[in-house]
Amino acid sequence: MGYRIEEKTVYIGIGSNLGDKINNCLQSVKNIDKLPKCHVIARSSTFKTEPDGVTGQDWYANCVIQIKTTQSPSELLRSLLEIESGMGRIRKKKWEARIIDLDILLFNQEIISSDSLSIPHPLLHKRRFVLEPLAQLAPDLIHPVLKLTIRQLKEELPVGPYVEML
């Protein structure tokens, strides 16, 4: 009997506010599905979201996907950064407009804190543009640090930045 590497369940936040935003998000999902040792299981609806924390930018298209992978968190991060770069993202400054943004939100129930990677995503519980689509996929999933469900986190958010399903 051979050793089988366990697939991990991962949730990835996807956003774009430059160019053909919806197509950028859909193309990134296809690119993620083509990664070695990764396959997309589910995708939320796409949401139109007001930029959070900045002014003067176009609104975002956002969604969340669920994948299964045998990649490590650091391997997956490298893969996602390569996809962003391959789609034309150039990182100049924080919170700038972007053609594509791919964030690891949750990686199984792992808790990771390093200079290059924080899982769960440190702002996940404060962002309606993440919690709305994530709640479509996994409303009863427990946040590994806060010990609340995604639904509870979404319900606890204050009113603000506007989010609507496309």
PyMOL commands that place a pseudoatom at each C-alpha (Angstrom):
pseudoatom trace, name=CA, resn=MET, resi=1, chain=A, elem=C, hetatm=0, pos=[0.000, 0.000, 0.000]
pseudoatom trace, name=CA, resn=GLY, resi=2, chain=A, elem=C, hetatm=0, pos=[1.548, 3.322, -1.114]
pseudoatom trace, name=CA, resn=TYR, resi=3, chain=A, elem=C, hetatm=0, pos=[1.838, 6.469, 0.927]
pseudoatom trace, name=CA, resn=ARG, resi=4, chain=A, elem=C, hetatm=0, pos=[-0.723, 9.067, -0.123]
pseudoatom trace, name=CA, resn=ILE, resi=5, chain=A, elem=C, hetatm=0, pos=[-0.051, 12.743, 0.453]
pseudoatom trace, name=CA, resn=GLU, resi=6, chain=A, elem=C, hetatm=0, pos=[-3.123, 14.319, 1.986]
pseudoatom trace, name=CA, resn=GLU, resi=7, chain=A, elem=C, hetatm=0, pos=[-4.814, 17.014, -0.048]
pseudoatom trace, name=CA, resn=LYS, resi=8, chain=A, elem=C, hetatm=0, pos=[-5.453, 20.217, 1.858]
pseudoatom trace, name=CA, resn=THR, resi=9, chain=A, elem=C, hetatm=0, pos=[-8.501, 22.425, 1.450]
pseudoatom trace, name=CA, resn=VAL, resi=10, chain=A, elem=C, hetatm=0, pos=[-7.529, 26.001, 0.678]
pseudoatom trace, name=CA, resn=TYR, resi=11, chain=A, elem=C, hetatm=0, pos=[-9.579, 29.155, 0.107]
pseudoatom trace, name=CA, resn=ILE, resi=12, chain=A, elem=C, hetatm=0, pos=[-8.141, 31.857, -2.149]
pseudoatom trace, name=CA, resn=GLY, resi=13, chain=A, elem=C, hetatm=0, pos=[-9.444, 35.413, -2.452]
pseudoatom trace, name=CA, resn=ILE, resi=14, chain=A, elem=C, hetatm=0, pos=[-9.353, 36.871, -5.961]
pseudoatom trace, name=CA, resn=GLY, resi=15, chain=A, elem=C, hetatm=0, pos=[-9.733, 40.513, -6.921]
pseudoatom trace, name=CA, resn=SER, resi=16, chain=A, elem=C, hetatm=0, pos=[-9.201, 42.842, -9.877]
pseudoatom trace, name=CA, resn=ASN, resi=17, chain=A, elem=C, hetatm=0, pos=[-9.891, 46.523, -10.497]
pseudoatom trace, name=CA, resn=LEU, resi=18, chain=A, elem=C, hetatm=0, pos=[-7.996, 47.127, -13.747]
pseudoatom trace, name=CA, resn=GLY, resi=19, chain=A, elem=C, hetatm=0, pos=[-8.941, 46.144, -17.291]
pseudoatom trace, name=CA, resn=ASP, resi=20, chain=A, elem=C, hetatm=0, pos=[-11.583, 43.446, -17.857]
pseudoatom trace, name=CA, resn=LYS, resi=21, chain=A, elem=C, hetatm=0, pos=[-12.014, 42.768, -14.139]
pseudoatom trace, name=CA, resn=ILE, resi=22, chain=A, elem=C, hetatm=0, pos=[-14.408, 39.833, -14.344]
pseudoatom trace, name=CA, resn=ASN, resi=23, chain=A, elem=C, hetatm=0, pos=[-12.368, 38.126, -17.057]
pseudoatom trace, name=CA, resn=ASN, resi=24, chain=A, elem=C, hetatm=0, pos=[-9.176, 38.703, -15.052]
pseudoatom trace, name=CA, resn=CYS, resi=25, chain=A, elem=C, hetatm=0, pos=[-10.734, 36.880, -12.103]
pseudoatom trace, name=CA, resn=LEU, resi=26, chain=A, elem=C, hetatm=0, pos=[-11.990, 34.017, -14.288]
pseudoatom trace, name=CA, resn=GLN, resi=27, chain=A, elem=C, hetatm=0, pos=[-8.615, 33.690, -16.036]
pseudoatom trace, name=CA, resn=SER, resi=28, chain=A, elem=C, hetatm=0, pos=[-6.827, 33.494, -12.693]
pseudoatom trace, name=CA, resn=VAL, resi=29, chain=A, elem=C, hetatm=0, pos=[-9.155, 30.643, -11.638]
pseudoatom trace, name=CA, resn=LYS, resi=30, chain=A, elem=C, hetatm=0, pos=[-8.207, 28.757, -14.814]
pseudoatom trace, name=CA, resn=ASN, resi=31, chain=A, elem=C, hetatm=0, pos=[-4.520, 29.423, -14.142]
pseudoatom trace, name=CA, resn=ILE, resi=32, chain=A, elem=C, hetatm=0, pos=[-4.808, 28.141, -10.570]
pseudoatom trace, name=CA, resn=ASP, resi=33, chain=A, elem=C, hetatm=0, pos=[-6.597, 25.012, -11.783]
pseudoatom trace, name=CA, resn=LYS, resi=34, chain=A, elem=C, hetatm=0, pos=[-3.632, 24.322, -14.110]
pseudoatom trace, name=CA, resn=LEU, resi=35, chain=A, elem=C, hetatm=0, pos=[-1.076, 24.472, -11.283]
pseudoatom trace, name=CA, resn=PRO, resi=36, chain=A, elem=C, hetatm=0, pos=[0.682, 21.216, -10.415]
pseudoatom trace, name=CA, resn=LYS, resi=37, chain=A, elem=C, hetatm=0, pos=[-0.918, 19.419, -7.474]
pseudoatom trace, name=CA, resn=CYS, resi=38, chain=A, elem=C, hetatm=0, pos=[-3.908, 21.841, -7.408]
pseudoatom trace, name=CA, resn=HIS, resi=39, chain=A, elem=C, hetatm=0, pos=[-7.469, 21.646, -8.574]
pseudoatom trace, name=CA, resn=VAL, resi=40, chain=A, elem=C, hetatm=0, pos=[-10.345, 24.064, -8.152]
pseudoatom trace, name=CA, resn=ILE, resi=41, chain=A, elem=C, hetatm=0, pos=[-13.340, 22.578, -6.345]
pseudoatom trace, name=CA, resn=ALA, resi=42, chain=A, elem=C, hetatm=0, pos=[-15.724, 25.555, -6.184]
pseudoatom trace, name=CA, resn=ARG, resi=43, chain=A, elem=C, hetatm=0, pos=[-16.004, 29.262, -7.043]
pseudoatom trace, name=CA, resn=SER, resi=44, chain=A, elem=C, hetatm=0, pos=[-18.257, 31.821, -5.423]
pseudoatom trace, name=CA, resn=SER, resi=45, chain=A, elem=C, hetatm=0, pos=[-20.298, 34.352, -7.319]
pseudoatom trace, name=CA, resn=THR, resi=46, chain=A, elem=C, hetatm=0, pos=[-18.392, 37.427, -8.427]
pseudoatom trace, name=CA, resn=PHE, resi=47, chain=A, elem=C, hetatm=0, pos=[-19.044, 40.545, -6.394]
pseudoatom trace, name=CA, resn=LYS, resi=48, chain=A, elem=C, hetatm=0, pos=[-18.681, 44.212, -7.296]
pseudoatom trace, name=CA, resn=THR, resi=49, chain=A, elem=C, hetatm=0, pos=[-16.955, 45.848, -4.363]
pseudoatom trace, name=CA, resn=GLU, resi=50, chain=A, elem=C, hetatm=0, pos=[-16.020, 49.349, -3.368]
pseudoatom trace, name=CA, resn=PRO, resi=51, chain=A, elem=C, hetatm=0, pos=[-12.287, 49.805, -2.722]
pseudoatom trace, name=CA, resn=ASP, resi=52, chain=A, elem=C, hetatm=0, pos=[-11.589, 49.507, 0.991]
pseudoatom trace, name=CA, resn=GLY, resi=53, chain=A, elem=C, hetatm=0, pos=[-9.134, 51.913, 2.597]
pseudoatom trace, name=CA, resn=VAL, resi=54, chain=A, elem=C, hetatm=0, pos=[-8.287, 53.925, -0.554]
pseudoatom trace, name=CA, resn=THR, resi=55, chain=A, elem=C, hetatm=0, pos=[-9.952, 56.551, -2.720]
pseudoatom trace, name=CA, resn=GLY, resi=56, chain=A, elem=C, hetatm=0, pos=[-9.762, 57.357, -6.410]
pseudoatom trace, name=CA, resn=GLN, resi=57, chain=A, elem=C, hetatm=0, pos=[-9.716, 53.740, -7.619]
pseudoatom trace, name=CA, resn=ASP, resi=58, chain=A, elem=C, hetatm=0, pos=[-12.190, 51.861, -9.774]
pseudoatom trace, name=CA, resn=TRP, resi=59, chain=A, elem=C, hetatm=0, pos=[-14.382, 49.291, -8.031]
pseudoatom trace, name=CA, resn=TYR, resi=60, chain=A, elem=C, hetatm=0, pos=[-13.240, 45.673, -7.788]
pseudoatom trace, name=CA, resn=ALA, resi=61, chain=A, elem=C, hetatm=0, pos=[-14.547, 42.381, -9.020]
pseudoatom trace, name=CA, resn=ASN, resi=62, chain=A, elem=C, hetatm=0, pos=[-13.980, 39.843, -6.215]
pseudoatom trace, name=CA, resn=CYS, resi=63, chain=A, elem=C, hetatm=0, pos=[-14.615, 36.155, -5.707]
pseudoatom trace, name=CA, resn=VAL, resi=64, chain=A, elem=C, hetatm=0, pos=[-13.307, 33.282, -3.611]
pseudoatom trace, name=CA, resn=ILE, resi=65, chain=A, elem=C, hetatm=0, pos=[-12.360, 29.806, -4.764]
pseudoatom trace, name=CA, resn=GLN, resi=66, chain=A, elem=C, hetatm=0, pos=[-11.923, 26.561, -2.888]
pseudoatom trace, name=CA, resn=ILE, resi=67, chain=A, elem=C, hetatm=0, pos=[-9.092, 24.342, -4.049]
pseudoatom trace, name=CA, resn=LYS, resi=68, chain=A, elem=C, hetatm=0, pos=[-7.576, 21.020, -3.066]
pseudoatom trace, name=CA, resn=THR, resi=69, chain=A, elem=C, hetatm=0, pos=[-3.794, 20.860, -3.149]
pseudoatom trace, name=CA, resn=THR, resi=70, chain=A, elem=C, hetatm=0, pos=[-0.809, 18.885, -1.998]
pseudoatom trace, name=CA, resn=GLN, resi=71, chain=A, elem=C, hetatm=0, pos=[1.425, 21.941, -2.384]
pseudoatom trace, name=CA, resn=SER, resi=72, chain=A, elem=C, hetatm=0, pos=[2.803, 23.439, 0.813]
pseudoatom trace, name=CA, resn=PRO, resi=73, chain=A, elem=C, hetatm=0, pos=[1.612, 26.920, 1.802]
pseudoatom trace, name=CA, resn=SER, resi=74, chain=A, elem=C, hetatm=0, pos=[4.919, 28.471, 0.670]
pseudoatom trace, name=CA, resn=GLU, resi=75, chain=A, elem=C, hetatm=0, pos=[4.830, 26.575, -2.658]
pseudoatom trace, name=CA, resn=LEU, resi=76, chain=A, elem=C, hetatm=0, pos=[1.265, 27.750, -3.243]
pseudoatom trace, name=CA, resn=LEU, resi=77, chain=A, elem=C, hetatm=0, pos=[2.190, 31.350, -2.408]
pseudoatom trace, name=CA, resn=ARG, resi=78, chain=A, elem=C, hetatm=0, pos=[5.033, 31.233, -4.945]
pseudoatom trace, name=CA, resn=SER, resi=79, chain=A, elem=C, hetatm=0, pos=[2.669, 29.763, -7.555]
pseudoatom trace, name=CA, resn=LEU, resi=80, chain=A, elem=C, hetatm=0, pos=[0.071, 32.491, -6.955]
pseudoatom trace, name=CA, resn=LEU, resi=81, chain=A, elem=C, hetatm=0, pos=[2.690, 35.244, -7.176]
pseudoatom trace, name=CA, resn=GLU, resi=82, chain=A, elem=C, hetatm=0, pos=[3.850, 33.752, -10.497]
pseudoatom trace, name=CA, resn=ILE, resi=83, chain=A, elem=C, hetatm=0, pos=[0.261, 33.803, -11.794]
pseudoatom trace, name=CA, resn=GLU, resi=84, chain=A, elem=C, hetatm=0, pos=[-0.114, 37.448, -10.742]
pseudoatom trace, name=CA, resn=SER, resi=85, chain=A, elem=C, hetatm=0, pos=[3.143, 38.353, -12.469]
pseudoatom trace, name=CA, resn=GLY, resi=86, chain=A, elem=C, hetatm=0, pos=[2.229, 36.368, -15.576]
pseudoatom trace, name=CA, resn=MET, resi=87, chain=A, elem=C, hetatm=0, pos=[-1.067, 38.258, -15.803]
pseudoatom trace, name=CA, resn=GLY, resi=88, chain=A, elem=C, hetatm=0, pos=[0.783, 41.574, -15.696]
pseudoatom trace, name=CA, resn=ARG, resi=89, chain=A, elem=C, hetatm=0, pos=[0.720, 42.588, -12.045]
pseudoatom trace, name=CA, resn=ILE, resi=90, chain=A, elem=C, hetatm=0, pos=[3.617, 44.805, -11.062]
pseudoatom trace, name=CA, resn=ARG, resi=91, chain=A, elem=C, hetatm=0, pos=[3.919, 45.505, -7.347]
pseudoatom trace, name=CA, resn=LYS, resi=92, chain=A, elem=C, hetatm=0, pos=[4.934, 49.095, -6.659]
pseudoatom trace, name=CA, resn=LYS, resi=93, chain=A, elem=C, hetatm=0, pos=[3.102, 50.154, -3.514]
pseudoatom trace, name=CA, resn=LYS, resi=94, chain=A, elem=C, hetatm=0, pos=[0.595, 48.777, -1.037]
pseudoatom trace, name=CA, resn=TRP, resi=95, chain=A, elem=C, hetatm=0, pos=[-3.132, 49.190, -1.788]
pseudoatom trace, name=CA, resn=GLU, resi=96, chain=A, elem=C, hetatm=0, pos=[-2.553, 50.198, -5.420]
pseudoatom trace, name=CA, resn=ALA, resi=97, chain=A, elem=C, hetatm=0, pos=[-4.961, 49.267, -8.213]
pseudoatom trace, name=CA, resn=ARG, resi=98, chain=A, elem=C, hetatm=0, pos=[-4.168, 45.838, -9.609]
pseudoatom trace, name=CA, resn=ILE, resi=99, chain=A, elem=C, hetatm=0, pos=[-4.967, 43.673, -12.609]
pseudoatom trace, name=CA, resn=ILE, resi=100, chain=A, elem=C, hetatm=0, pos=[-5.149, 40.654, -10.290]
pseudoatom trace, name=CA, resn=ASP, resi=101, chain=A, elem=C, hetatm=0, pos=[-4.705, 39.973, -6.592]
pseudoatom trace, name=CA, resn=LEU, resi=102, chain=A, elem=C, hetatm=0, pos=[-4.570, 36.419, -5.235]
pseudoatom trace, name=CA, resn=ASP, resi=103, chain=A, elem=C, hetatm=0, pos=[-4.586, 35.905, -1.464]
pseudoatom trace, name=CA, resn=ILE, resi=104, chain=A, elem=C, hetatm=0, pos=[-4.447, 32.661, 0.494]
pseudoatom trace, name=CA, resn=LEU, resi=105, chain=A, elem=C, hetatm=0, pos=[-7.254, 33.148, 2.996]
pseudoatom trace, name=CA, resn=LEU, resi=106, chain=A, elem=C, hetatm=0, pos=[-7.274, 29.776, 4.748]
pseudoatom trace, name=CA, resn=PHE, resi=107, chain=A, elem=C, hetatm=0, pos=[-5.095, 26.692, 4.347]
pseudoatom trace, name=CA, resn=ASN, resi=108, chain=A, elem=C, hetatm=0, pos=[-6.897, 23.805, 6.051]
pseudoatom trace, name=CA, resn=GLN, resi=109, chain=A, elem=C, hetatm=0, pos=[-6.948, 24.871, 9.687]
pseudoatom trace, name=CA, resn=GLU, resi=110, chain=A, elem=C, hetatm=0, pos=[-3.279, 25.808, 9.704]
pseudoatom trace, name=CA, resn=ILE, resi=111, chain=A, elem=C, hetatm=0, pos=[-1.959, 28.900, 11.455]
pseudoatom trace, name=CA, resn=ILE, resi=112, chain=A, elem=C, hetatm=0, pos=[1.211, 30.309, 9.888]
pseudoatom trace, name=CA, resn=SER, resi=113, chain=A, elem=C, hetatm=0, pos=[2.995, 33.542, 10.720]
pseudoatom trace, name=CA, resn=SER, resi=114, chain=A, elem=C, hetatm=0, pos=[6.196, 34.411, 8.892]
pseudoatom trace, name=CA, resn=ASP, resi=115, chain=A, elem=C, hetatm=0, pos=[7.676, 37.429, 7.155]
pseudoatom trace, name=CA, resn=SER, resi=116, chain=A, elem=C, hetatm=0, pos=[6.299, 36.271, 3.803]
pseudoatom trace, name=CA, resn=LEU, resi=117, chain=A, elem=C, hetatm=0, pos=[3.059, 34.505, 4.739]
pseudoatom trace, name=CA, resn=SER, resi=118, chain=A, elem=C, hetatm=0, pos=[0.254, 34.885, 7.285]
pseudoatom trace, name=CA, resn=ILE, resi=119, chain=A, elem=C, hetatm=0, pos=[-2.496, 32.265, 7.378]
pseudoatom trace, name=CA, resn=PRO, resi=120, chain=A, elem=C, hetatm=0, pos=[-5.316, 32.782, 8.051]
pseudoatom trace, name=CA, resn=HIS, resi=121, chain=A, elem=C, hetatm=0, pos=[-5.162, 36.038, 6.113]
pseudoatom trace, name=CA, resn=PRO, resi=122, chain=A, elem=C, hetatm=0, pos=[-4.792, 38.695, 8.834]
pseudoatom trace, name=CA, resn=LEU, resi=123, chain=A, elem=C, hetatm=0, pos=[-7.597, 40.927, 7.475]
pseudoatom trace, name=CA, resn=LEU, resi=124, chain=A, elem=C, hetatm=0, pos=[-10.012, 38.165, 6.460]
pseudoatom trace, name=CA, resn=HIS, resi=125, chain=A, elem=C, hetatm=0, pos=[-12.408, 38.802, 9.339]
pseudoatom trace, name=CA, resn=LYS, resi=126, chain=A, elem=C, hetatm=0, pos=[-12.599, 42.558, 8.588]
pseudoatom trace, name=CA, resn=ARG, resi=127, chain=A, elem=C, hetatm=0, pos=[-13.300, 42.426, 4.859]
pseudoatom trace, name=CA, resn=ARG, resi=128, chain=A, elem=C, hetatm=0, pos=[-16.844, 42.151, 3.541]
pseudoatom trace, name=CA, resn=PHE, resi=129, chain=A, elem=C, hetatm=0, pos=[-15.473, 41.650, 0.007]
pseudoatom trace, name=CA, resn=VAL, resi=130, chain=A, elem=C, hetatm=0, pos=[-13.859, 38.433, 1.270]
pseudoatom trace, name=CA, resn=LEU, resi=131, chain=A, elem=C, hetatm=0, pos=[-16.480, 37.243, 3.751]
pseudoatom trace, name=CA, resn=GLU, resi=132, chain=A, elem=C, hetatm=0, pos=[-19.488, 37.587, 1.399]
pseudoatom trace, name=CA, resn=PRO, resi=133, chain=A, elem=C, hetatm=0, pos=[-18.082, 35.220, -1.256]
pseudoatom trace, name=CA, resn=LEU, resi=134, chain=A, elem=C, hetatm=0, pos=[-16.392, 32.968, 1.328]
pseudoatom trace, name=CA, resn=ALA, resi=135, chain=A, elem=C, hetatm=0, pos=[-19.721, 32.587, 3.146]
pseudoatom trace, name=CA, resn=GLN, resi=136, chain=A, elem=C, hetatm=0, pos=[-21.267, 31.327, -0.112]
pseudoatom trace, name=CA, resn=LEU, resi=137, chain=A, elem=C, hetatm=0, pos=[-18.747, 28.479, -0.198]
pseudoatom trace, name=CA, resn=ALA, resi=138, chain=A, elem=C, hetatm=0, pos=[-18.204, 27.671, 3.477]
pseudoatom trace, name=CA, resn=PRO, resi=139, chain=A, elem=C, hetatm=0, pos=[-20.554, 29.486, 5.882]
pseudoatom trace, name=CA, resn=ASP, resi=140, chain=A, elem=C, hetatm=0, pos=[-19.954, 26.981, 8.685]
pseudoatom trace, name=CA, resn=LEU, resi=141, chain=A, elem=C, hetatm=0, pos=[-16.174, 26.855, 8.343]
pseudoatom trace, name=CA, resn=ILE, resi=142, chain=A, elem=C, hetatm=0, pos=[-14.490, 27.811, 11.618]
pseudoatom trace, name=CA, resn=HIS, resi=143, chain=A, elem=C, hetatm=0, pos=[-11.795, 30.496, 11.574]
pseudoatom trace, name=CA, resn=PRO, resi=144, chain=A, elem=C, hetatm=0, pos=[-8.814, 28.696, 13.177]
pseudoatom trace, name=CA, resn=VAL, resi=145, chain=A, elem=C, hetatm=0, pos=[-7.783, 31.651, 15.345]
pseudoatom trace, name=CA, resn=LEU, resi=146, chain=A, elem=C, hetatm=0, pos=[-11.044, 33.450, 16.141]
pseudoatom trace, name=CA, resn=LYS, resi=147, chain=A, elem=C, hetatm=0, pos=[-13.054, 30.198, 16.565]
pseudoatom trace, name=CA, resn=LEU, resi=148, chain=A, elem=C, hetatm=0, pos=[-16.104, 31.719, 14.879]
pseudoatom trace, name=CA, resn=THR, resi=149, chain=A, elem=C, hetatm=0, pos=[-17.802, 30.556, 11.688]
pseudoatom trace, name=CA, resn=ILE, resi=150, chain=A, elem=C, hetatm=0, pos=[-17.435, 32.525, 8.481]
pseudoatom trace, name=CA, resn=ARG, resi=151, chain=A, elem=C, hetatm=0, pos=[-21.170, 33.297, 8.731]
pseudoatom trace, name=CA, resn=GLN, resi=152, chain=A, elem=C, hetatm=0, pos=[-20.703, 34.713, 12.244]
pseudoatom trace, name=CA, resn=LEU, resi=153, chain=A, elem=C, hetatm=0, pos=[-17.753, 36.829, 11.146]
pseudoatom trace, name=CA, resn=LYS, resi=154, chain=A, elem=C, hetatm=0, pos=[-19.783, 38.205, 8.230]
pseudoatom trace, name=CA, resn=GLU, resi=155, chain=A, elem=C, hetatm=0, pos=[-22.739, 38.998, 10.488]
pseudoatom trace, name=CA, resn=GLU, resi=156, chain=A, elem=C, hetatm=0, pos=[-20.485, 40.857, 12.942]
pseudoatom trace, name=CA, resn=LEU, resi=157, chain=A, elem=C, hetatm=0, pos=[-19.131, 43.251, 10.287]
pseudoatom trace, name=CA, resn=PRO, resi=158, chain=A, elem=C, hetatm=0, pos=[-20.157, 46.885, 10.543]
pseudoatom trace, name=CA, resn=VAL, resi=159, chain=A, elem=C, hetatm=0, pos=[-22.010, 48.388, 7.598]
pseudoatom trace, name=CA, resn=GLY, resi=160, chain=A, elem=C, hetatm=0, pos=[-19.604, 49.601, 4.965]
pseudoatom trace, name=CA, resn=PRO, resi=161, chain=A, elem=C, hetatm=0, pos=[-17.871, 49.292, 1.938]
pseudoatom trace, name=CA, resn=TYR, resi=162, chain=A, elem=C, hetatm=0, pos=[-20.571, 48.435, -0.528]
pseudoatom trace, name=CA, resn=VAL, resi=163, chain=A, elem=C, hetatm=0, pos=[-20.635, 44.918, -1.975]
pseudoatom trace, name=CA, resn=GLU, resi=164, chain=A, elem=C, hetatm=0, pos=[-23.138, 43.522, -4.503]
pseudoatom trace, name=CA, resn=MET, resi=165, chain=A, elem=C, hetatm=0, pos=[-23.317, 40.284, -6.443]
pseudoatom trace, name=CA, resn=LEU, resi=166, chain=A, elem=C, hetatm=0, pos=[-22.746, 40.651, -10.171]
for i in range(1, 166): cmd.bond("trace and resi %d" % i, "trace and resi %d" % (i + 1))
show_as sticks, trace
zoom trace
